[in-house]
């Protein structure tokens, strides 16, 4: 094994115990019940590990953990599972019973660790965390010989369930193999250490929580646990960041958008944006006076795949370069690399790639492919994420392959529209979807944004998009939201985006829309434009196509206008002047049909 490969090898117990030996008296964790030093945290976790080993838990065994995220119970529990050699499955106690039942049935854990006796039937042996700690007096480091079998890097570290495209959750099996590379990348790019106070923001049932844990505990820093209500986007989160003196926080762009970047919050500190598109507004706001780092990585990798260097205000965000020991290719459908600047699909290779989907061999074979540029039978993960490699070698995210849809024969990449919106300096968060228009069969591209300035005029945004995208990609409606709805991951919850209504639209200011010179014909034309576009307050010279309209709807509009005004408008001329004023002028001189 080469020196570089050896440096990136190891298991979590090896990495964690090395830090404990060097930082025994450093405060490791602060929760709602107090604080623990590294020695205390390790002692409690080792006792849990010995209790689990006594019950037969070892490498490749799954142990479910159900615990409150605001106390150290869940942290001690998952560390105990890892030290025993087993793999943990964190279950949010707030999950619906049906989902919990599915996860337990699918994962088939050996037992369940809980903070108190269960008030629901898990159908599995359950062990109270404090009880097992009390029953195990030995808190010394676990010796390899104590485990039921030798622990190797390719053994399971954790199972994380993600939503499946068919609606059935799938468990991602992540091994210890990528942990050393993860820690090395965090050390190189972020550089947390004993003086750092790291926020634990993500729910333990998501892999981002493990990022927070390793960012603190594999580098001698202090991990801060907080109650869910203290982590809500906006003032509750801001107060927690201030009161705890947080020096490093990993937050999704939606959470950052809900905080005031203009003040001194996290001034001089490190902010890692991950989980969704980092917009130009986020960069311009949070990269000033702070280290803003952008990360990318699907659940099917060991928490992440790439990290950027600190981003610069005024410069669009990128997702940086691969983790240590990893490789991210941009490939076509044949898994051949595309040229720099060309958009393709990300293929992630290296030790951080997960083993596959638990008990889903067919899906595993579909997404985890033989590495076309690897050796020794390694597999690479085909992410479904689109992007390109820039000429400077950095990677640029461009949305999901799943976001490709067709509207009236046009291929539409929703991710491309979102990515373009995200580069506008006033946009903090953006989401794009295709939804039906009214009660008919037509669909349209809709966009939702939150802005740094709070502006409510769509004109600049539409002109910005029209200069960068084909006409058919410009959204028909752009809605203003004070905050984006989020799901449990902290990502934008697209299903919860509201249906646009006139009061929510970002409408172009139209001081001349009802100017005195507007006559009955122009008012009729404008009303039909507004009805077709589902907008209000159009200006006389607003162009139907610049506002997101398409040729099919425009043709229908002209047909309705012909019937309503009893004229026959020349279609070619109507297309050349597609504004209320121009069409009204054409209607006044058109040949009557009555």
C-alpha positions in Angstrom: 0.0 0.0 0.0 1.3 3.4 -0.9 2.0 6.1 1.7 -0.9 8.2 0.3 -3.3 5.2 0.4 -2.2 4.3 3.9 -2.9 7.9 5.0 -6.4 7.5 3.8 -7.1 4.1 5.4 -8.6 3.4 8.8 -11.8 2.9 10.7 -13.8 5.3 12.8 -12.6 3.7 16.1 -9.0 4.2 15.1 -9.6 7.8 14.0 -11.7 8.7 17.1 -9.5 7.0 19.7 -6.4 8.8 18.2 -8.1 12.2 18.9 -9.3 11.1 22.4 -5.7 10.2 23.3 -4.5 13.7 22.3 -7.5 15.8 23.5 -8.8 13.9 26.6 -9.5 17.0 28.6 -10.9 19.1 25.7 -14.6 19.7 25.8 -16.0 17.4 23.1 -19.7 18.0 23.2 -22.1 20.6 24.7 -25.8 19.6 24.9 -28.9 20.6 26.7 -27.8 18.5 29.7 -24.3 19.9 30.0 -20.9 19.2 28.5 -18.5 16.2 28.2 -14.8 16.1 27.7 -13.4 13.8 25.1 -12.4 11.4 27.9 -15.9 11.4 29.3 -17.6 11.1 25.9 -15.3 8.2 25.0 -15.8 6.5 28.3 -19.6 6.5 28.0 -19.5 5.4 24.4 -17.1 2.6 25.2 -19.5 1.3 27.8 -22.3 1.2 25.3 -19.9 -0.6 22.9 -19.1 -3.3 25.5 -22.8 -3.7 26.3 -23.5 -4.2 22.6 -20.6 -6.6 22.1 -21.9 -8.7 25.1 -25.2 -8.9 23.2 -23.4 -10.3 20.1 -23.1 -7.1 18.1 -20.2 -6.9 15.8 -19.1 -6.0 12.3 -21.9 -6.0 9.7 -24.6 -6.0 12.4 -27.0 -3.0 12.3 -28.1 -1.3 15.5 -31.0 1.2 15.4 -30.7 4.3 17.5 -33.9 6.3 18.5 -33.0 9.3 20.6 -33.5 13.0 21.2 -31.0 15.0 19.1 -30.6 17.8 21.8 -29.0 15.5 24.4 -25.8 13.5 24.2 -27.8 10.2 24.2 -27.9 9.8 20.4 -24.2 10.8 20.1 -23.1 8.4 22.7 -25.3 5.7 21.2 -24.0 6.0 17.6 -20.4 6.3 18.8 -21.0 3.1 20.9 -22.3 1.3 17.9 -19.3 2.3 15.8 -16.8 1.4 18.6 -18.4 -2.0 18.9 -17.8 -2.6 15.2 -21.5 -2.4 14.2 -23.2 0.0 11.8 -25.8 2.4 13.1 -29.2 3.3 11.8 -30.5 6.6 13.2 -34.3 6.9 13.4 -36.0 10.2 14.1 -38.6 9.6 16.8 -40.9 12.1 15.1 -41.0 9.9 11.9 -44.5 8.5 11.1 -45.0 5.0 12.5 -45.3 3.5 9.0 -41.9 4.8 7.9 -40.2 3.6 11.1 -41.8 0.2 10.7 -40.6 0.0 7.1 -37.0 1.0 8.1 -36.8 -1.5 10.9 -38.2 -4.3 8.7 -35.9 -3.5 5.8 -32.7 -2.9 7.9 -33.4 -5.8 10.3 -31.3 -4.4 13.1 -30.0 -6.7 15.8 -31.5 -4.4 18.5 -32.7 -0.9 19.1 -30.9 1.6 21.4 -33.4 4.0 23.1 -33.1 6.8 25.8 -36.1 5.3 27.8 -38.3 2.2 27.5 -40.3 2.3 24.3 -44.0 3.1 24.4 -44.4 1.4 21.0 -43.7 -2.1 19.9 -40.6 -2.2 17.7 -40.8 -5.9 17.4 -37.1 -6.0 18.3 -35.1 -6.2 21.5 -34.6 -2.7 22.9 -31.8 -1.5 25.2 -32.0 1.7 27.3 -28.8 3.7 26.7 -28.2 4.8 30.3 -29.0 1.2 31.6 -26.2 -0.3 29.4 -23.8 2.4 30.5 -24.6 1.7 34.2 -24.1 -2.1 33.7 -20.7 -1.7 32.1 -18.1 -0.3 34.5 -15.1 -0.7 32.1 -14.7 2.6 30.1 -11.2 1.8 28.7 -10.6 1.7 25.0 -12.1 -1.2 23.2 -9.3 -3.7 22.2 -9.7 -5.3 18.8 -9.7 -8.8 20.3 -12.9 -7.8 22.3 -15.0 -7.5 19.2 -16.9 -10.4 17.8 -14.7 -10.2 14.6 -12.0 -8.0 13.2 -13.2 -4.6 12.0 -12.0 -3.6 8.5 -12.5 -0.5 6.4 -15.0 -2.3 4.1 -17.3 -3.0 7.0 -20.6 -1.1 7.5 -20.4 2.2 9.3 -24.1 3.4 8.9 -27.3 3.0 7.0 -29.1 6.1 5.8 -32.5 5.8 4.2 -33.4 8.2 1.4 -36.6 8.7 -0.5 -36.9 6.5 -3.5 -38.3 7.7 -6.9 -41.0 5.0 -6.6 -41.9 6.2 -3.1 -40.2 3.3 -1.3 -37.2 4.5 0.9 -33.9 2.8 0.1 -31.1 2.3 2.6 -27.6 3.5 1.6 -24.9 1.3 3.1 -21.8 3.4 3.9 -18.6 1.8 5.1 -15.6 2.9 7.1 -13.5 3.1 3.9 -14.1 6.7 3.2 -13.8 8.1 6.7 -10.1 8.8 6.7 -10.4 10.6 3.3 -13.4 12.6 4.7 -11.3 13.6 7.8 -8.3 14.5 5.6 -10.4 16.7 3.3 -12.0 18.5 6.3 -8.6 19.1 7.8 -7.1 20.4 4.5 -10.0 22.6 3.4 -11.8 23.7 6.6 -9.2 23.2 9.3 -11.3 22.8 12.4 -9.4 22.2 15.7 -9.5 22.4 19.5 -10.5 26.1 19.5 -13.5 25.6 17.2 -17.2 25.4 18.2 -19.0 23.3 15.6 -22.8 23.4 15.3 -24.6 20.1 14.9 -27.5 21.3 12.7 -28.7 18.3 10.7 -31.0 15.7 12.1 -29.2 12.5 13.1 -31.3 10.5 10.7 -29.5 12.2 7.7 -25.9 11.8 6.7 -25.2 15.5 7.1 -25.3 14.9 10.9 -22.4 12.6 10.5 -20.5 15.4 8.7 -21.1 17.6 11.7 -19.9 14.9 14.1 -16.7 14.2 12.2 -16.0 17.9 11.6 -15.8 18.3 15.3 -14.8 14.9 16.9 -12.2 13.8 14.4 -10.4 17.1 14.8 -10.5 17.8 18.5 -13.2 20.6 18.3 -16.4 21.0 20.4 -19.7 19.8 19.0 -22.8 21.8 20.0 -26.1 20.0 20.2 -29.4 22.0 20.4 -33.1 21.4 20.6 -34.9 21.4 17.2 -36.8 24.7 18.1 -33.4 26.4 18.6 -32.3 25.5 15.1 -35.3 26.8 13.2 -34.2 29.1 10.3 -34.3 32.8 11.1 -33.9 34.3 14.6 -34.0 31.0 16.6 -30.9 29.7 14.6 -29.2 33.1 14.7 -29.6 33.3 18.5 -28.2 29.8 18.9 -25.2 30.7 16.7 -24.5 33.8 18.8 -25.1 32.3 22.2 -23.0 29.2 21.6 -20.2 31.2 20.0 -20.2 28.9 16.9 -17.1 29.2 14.8 -18.1 26.7 12.1 -21.6 25.9 10.8 -22.7 23.7 7.9 -26.1 24.9 6.7 -28.2 24.5 3.5 -28.6 27.7 1.4 -32.3 27.9 2.4 -31.3 28.3 6.1 -28.6 30.8 5.2 -31.1 32.8 3.1 -33.3 33.1 6.2 -30.4 34.7 8.2 -29.2 38.3 8.0 -25.8 38.1 6.2 -25.4 41.9 6.5 -24.7 41.9 10.2 -21.9 40.4 12.3 -23.4 36.9 12.6 -20.5 34.4 12.2 -18.2 37.3 11.3 -14.7 35.9 10.7 -16.0 32.4 11.0 -16.4 29.4 8.6 -19.7 28.7 6.9 -20.2 25.6 4.8 -23.1 25.7 2.3 -24.3 22.3 1.2 -27.4 20.3 0.3 -28.7 22.6 -2.4 -27.6 25.2 -5.0 -25.5 27.9 -3.5 -26.9 31.0 -5.1 -25.1 34.2 -6.1 -27.0 36.1 -3.4 -25.7 33.7 -0.8 -22.2 34.1 -2.0 -22.3 37.9 -2.1 -23.8 38.1 1.3 -22.0 35.3 3.3 -18.6 35.4 1.7 -18.0 38.9 2.9 -16.0 38.8 6.2 -16.4 35.0 6.5 -15.0 31.9 4.9 -17.8 30.5 2.8 -17.2 27.0 1.5 -19.5 25.2 -0.9 -19.9 21.4 -0.7 -21.5 18.8 -2.9 -22.2 15.1 -2.4 -25.0 12.6 -2.7 -26.0 10.3 0.2 -24.4 7.5 -1.7 -21.0 8.9 -0.8 -19.4 9.2 2.6 -21.3 12.4 3.3 -19.8 14.4 0.4 -17.7 14.2 -2.8 -16.3 17.8 -3.3 -15.5 20.9 -1.5 -14.6 24.4 -2.8 -12.0 26.8 -1.5 -13.5 29.9 0.1 -15.8 31.6 -2.3 -15.4 35.2 -3.4 -18.2 37.8 -3.4 -19.2 38.8 -6.9 -18.0 35.4 -8.4 -20.5 32.7 -9.1 -20.3 29.6 -6.8 -18.8 26.3 -7.8 -18.5 23.0 -6.0 -14.8 22.9 -6.0 -12.7 19.7 -6.4 -13.0 16.1 -5.2 -12.3 14.9 -1.6 -8.9 13.5 -1.0 -8.5 10.1 -2.7 -11.7 10.6 -4.7 -12.4 11.3 -8.4 -15.4 13.0 -10.0 -15.8 12.5 -13.7 -18.2 14.3 -16.0 -19.5 11.7 -18.3 -22.0 11.0 -21.1 -24.4 8.1 -21.4 -21.6 5.7 -22.3 -19.6 6.8 -19.2 -17.0 8.5 -21.4 -15.7 11.8 -20.2 -17.1 14.9 -21.9 -14.8 17.9 -22.8 -14.3 20.7 -20.3 -17.2 23.1 -20.3 -19.6 20.5 -21.6 -22.5 19.4 -19.4 -22.6 15.7 -18.4 -23.4 13.5 -15.4 -21.2 13.3 -12.3 -19.6 9.9 -11.8 -18.0 9.7 -8.3 -15.2 7.2 -7.6 -12.9 6.5 -4.7 -13.0 5.1 -1.2 -15.9 7.3 -0.2 -18.4 5.6 -2.5 -21.0 3.7 -0.6 -21.3 -0.1 -0.8 -24.7 0.2 -2.4 -28.4 0.0 -1.5 -29.2 -2.3 1.3 -31.0 -5.4 0.0 -31.6 -3.8 -3.4 -29.1 -5.6 -5.7 -30.9 -4.5 -8.9 -30.9 -0.8 -8.0 -27.3 -1.1 -6.8 -26.2 -2.5 -10.1 -28.0 0.2 -12.0 -26.4 3.1 -10.1 -23.1 1.7 -8.8 -21.2 0.9 -12.0 -17.8 -0.7 -12.6 -15.4 2.2 -12.5 -14.4 2.7 -16.2 -11.1 4.3 -15.1 -10.4 2.3 -12.0 -8.5 -0.9 -11.2 -9.2 -3.9 -9.1 -12.9 -4.1 -9.6 -13.8 -0.8 -7.9 -17.2 0.7 -8.4 -18.2 4.3 -9.1 -21.6 5.9 -8.3 -23.6 7.4 -11.2 -25.2 10.3 -9.4 -27.9 11.6 -11.7 -26.5 15.1 -11.0 -25.5 17.2 -14.0 -22.6 19.6 -14.2 -19.4 20.5 -16.0 -15.7 20.8 -15.4 -14.5 24.3 -15.8 -11.2 25.1 -17.5 -9.6 25.7 -14.1 -10.5 22.2 -13.1 -13.3 23.1 -10.7 -16.7 21.5 -11.0 -19.9 23.4 -11.6 -23.3 21.9 -10.6 -26.1 22.2 -13.1 -29.1 20.4 -11.6 -30.6 16.9 -11.6 -30.9 14.6 -14.6 -34.4 13.8 -13.2 -35.4 17.5 -13.7 -35.4 17.1 -17.5 -39.0 17.4 -18.8 -40.6 18.2 -22.1 -43.1 21.0 -22.6 -44.8 21.3 -26.0 -42.0 19.3 -27.6 -39.2 21.4 -26.0 -36.7 19.6 -23.8 -36.5 21.6 -20.6 -33.8 21.3 -18.0 -35.3 22.7 -14.8 -31.9 22.5 -13.2 -30.4 24.8 -15.9 -33.1 27.4 -15.1 -32.5 27.2 -11.4 -28.8 27.4 -11.8 -29.2 30.5 -14.0 -31.5 32.2 -11.5 -29.1 31.3 -8.7 -26.4 33.4 -10.4 -28.5 36.6 -10.2 -26.9 38.7 -7.5 -30.2 39.4 -5.8 -31.4 35.8 -5.6 -30.9 34.0 -2.3 -32.9 30.9 -3.1 -34.6 29.7 -6.3 -36.9 26.8 -7.2 -38.3 25.9 -10.6 -41.1 23.4 -11.4 -43.6 22.6 -14.2 -47.2 22.7 -13.2 -50.6 22.8 -14.9 -52.1 26.2 -16.0 -55.6 26.6 -14.7 -58.0 23.8 -15.5 -56.8 23.0 -19.0 -54.2 20.5 -20.3 -51.4 23.1 -20.6 -48.4 23.2 -18.3 -45.9 26.0 -17.7 -42.6 26.6 -16.1 -43.0 28.3 -12.8 -40.3 29.8 -10.6 -40.2 30.8 -6.9 -37.5 33.1 -5.5 -36.5 34.8 -2.3 -34.4 37.9 -2.8 -31.8 39.8 -0.7 -33.3 43.1 -1.5 -37.0 42.1 -1.0 -37.7 43.5 -4.5 -41.0 42.5 -6.1 -40.5 43.4 -9.7 -40.0 40.5 -12.1 -38.7 42.6 -15.0 -35.0 42.5 -14.1 -35.2 38.8 -13.4 -37.0 38.0 -16.7 -34.6 40.2 -18.7 -31.7 38.5 -16.9 -33.0 35.0 -17.9 -34.0 36.1 -21.4 -30.4 37.2 -22.0 -29.0 33.8 -21.0 -31.7 31.2 -21.8 -33.8 30.3 -24.9 -37.2 31.9 -24.8 -39.0 28.6 -24.0 -36.9 28.3 -20.8 -38.0 31.6 -19.3 -40.6 30.9 -16.6 -44.2 31.9 -17.2 -44.6 33.0 -13.6 -42.1 34.1 -11.0 -43.5 34.2 -7.4 -41.9 36.0 -4.5 -41.6 34.2 -1.2 -40.3 35.6 2.1 -38.8 32.1 2.8 -38.7 28.9 0.9 -40.5 25.9 2.4 -38.1 23.2 3.5 -38.2 19.5 4.2 -36.5 17.6 7.0 -33.2 17.7 5.1 -33.2 21.5 5.1 -33.6 21.4 1.3 -36.4 23.2 -0.6 -39.6 21.3 -0.4 -40.9 21.6 -3.9 -44.1 19.9 -3.2 -44.9 22.6 -0.7 -44.3 25.5 -3.1 -47.5 27.5 -3.3 -49.6 27.8 -6.4 -49.1 31.2 -7.8 -51.7 33.9 -7.4 -51.8 37.5 -8.6 -50.8 38.9 -5.2 -47.7 36.7 -5.0 -46.4 37.4 -8.5 -43.2 39.3 -9.1 -44.9 41.7 -11.5 -43.1 44.3 -13.6 -44.0 47.8 -12.3 -46.4 49.2 -14.9 -47.1 52.8 -14.2 -48.4 53.2 -17.8 -50.6 50.1 -17.8 -53.8 52.0 -17.4 -52.6 55.2 -19.1 -55.3 57.6 -20.3 -54.7 56.8 -23.9 -55.7 53.1 -23.4 -59.0 52.6 -25.1 -61.5 49.8 -24.9 -59.7 47.7 -27.6 -56.4 47.9 -25.7 -58.1 47.1 -22.4 -59.6 44.0 -24.0 -56.3 42.9 -25.5 -54.4 43.5 -22.2 -57.1 41.5 -20.3 -56.6 38.6 -22.6 -52.8 38.8 -22.2 -53.1 38.8 -18.4 -55.5 35.9 -18.4 -53.3 33.8 -20.6 -50.1 34.6 -18.7 -51.9 34.5 -15.3 -50.4 37.9 -14.4 -51.7 41.3 -13.5 -50.7 44.9 -14.2 -49.1 44.3 -17.6 -47.6 47.4 -19.2 -48.7 48.3 -22.8 -45.4 47.3 -24.3 -44.8 44.1 -22.3 -43.9 41.3 -24.8 -45.9 38.1 -24.4 -42.9 35.9 -25.0 -40.5 37.8 -22.8 -43.0 37.1 -19.9 -42.8 33.4 -20.4 -45.6 32.9 -23.0 -45.3 30.3 -25.8 -46.5 30.2 -29.4 -49.4 27.8 -28.7 -50.9 29.9 -26.0 -50.3 33.0 -28.1 -52.1 31.5 -31.1 -55.1 30.6 -28.8 -55.0 34.2 -27.5 -55.2 35.7 -31.0 -58.1 33.3 -31.9 -60.0 34.4 -28.9 -59.3 38.0 -29.7 -60.6 37.5 -33.2 -63.8 36.1 -31.9 -64.2 38.7 -29.2 -63.5 41.8 -31.4 -65.0 40.2 -34.6 -61.8 40.8 -36.6 -59.3 38.7 -38.4 -55.7 39.6 -37.3 -52.9 38.7 -39.6 -51.0 36.1 -37.5 -47.5 36.9 -38.8 -47.9 40.6 -37.8 -49.4 39.6 -34.5 -46.3 37.5 -33.7 -44.0 40.3 -34.7 -45.6 42.8 -32.2 -46.6 40.6 -29.3 -47.5 43.3 -26.8 -51.0 44.7 -25.8 -50.3 48.0 -27.5 -49.0 46.5 -30.7 -51.8 44.0 -31.0 -54.5 46.6 -30.2 -53.1 48.8 -32.9 -53.3 45.9 -35.3 -56.8 45.1 -34.2 -58.0 48.6 -34.9 -57.0 48.3 -38.6 -57.9 44.6 -39.0 -60.6 43.4 -41.4 -63.9 42.9 -39.6 -65.5 39.4 -39.9 -69.1 40.5 -38.9 
